[in-house]
Every structure is written in C-alpha cells, then in structure tokens.
Amino acid sequence: MQDLLTALNDPTRRAALAIVWDGGEHCVCELMARLDASQSRMSRHMKVLREAGLVTDRRDAQWVRFRLNPKLAAERRAVVAAVLAAERISERDVA
C-alpha cells in the first residue's frame, strides 16, 4: 500500500492518473501538453505510477502510451477513485 500512497502523493501524478482514468491510452506528449511538464519530468512521474502498478505502458514507434492497469486490484482501484474524487471536490471548493 505504501507504493500506492507514495505514487498518489504528488499533484502532477494525480493529474496524470486522472487523465488516464478515462480508460483510454495517452501518450507522454499529450500528458506533457495537458500538464505543462517537460518530457523528462513526465516520464519520471509515469515511471512511479507504473512501478506502483497503477498504469501500464506500451511503445508505439517513438511514442510511449499509458493506460490504466487493467489488472489493478479492486481495493487499489477504490483508493485511487476516492483520492481522485476528493481532488475534484477540493478543486471545486477552491474555485
């Protein structure tokens, strides 16, 4: 569980996870543009999410595409869903 909580601790990783949470595949270039992050920074963040088992990746020529790990355990999926929901509520309260 510690790896999951560590992965969710960073706002950029939570934002990236929120993007891939839609069930689609997203390339690093898209994540970079949407999150205003450099390629190296985004790659490091996605590596943490991958190592925590939250996302999987596949190489497509020069691109790396990420998606939600389809084998993510239900209890871990529930934790992520709760964190992302809390993040959305927090953002609405600030706005």
ABEGO torsion letter per residue (X at the ends): XAAAAAAAABAAAAAAAAAAAAGBBBBAAAAAAAAGBBAAAAAAAAAAAAAAGABBBBBBEABBBBBBBAABBAAAAAAAAAAAAAAAAAAAAAX
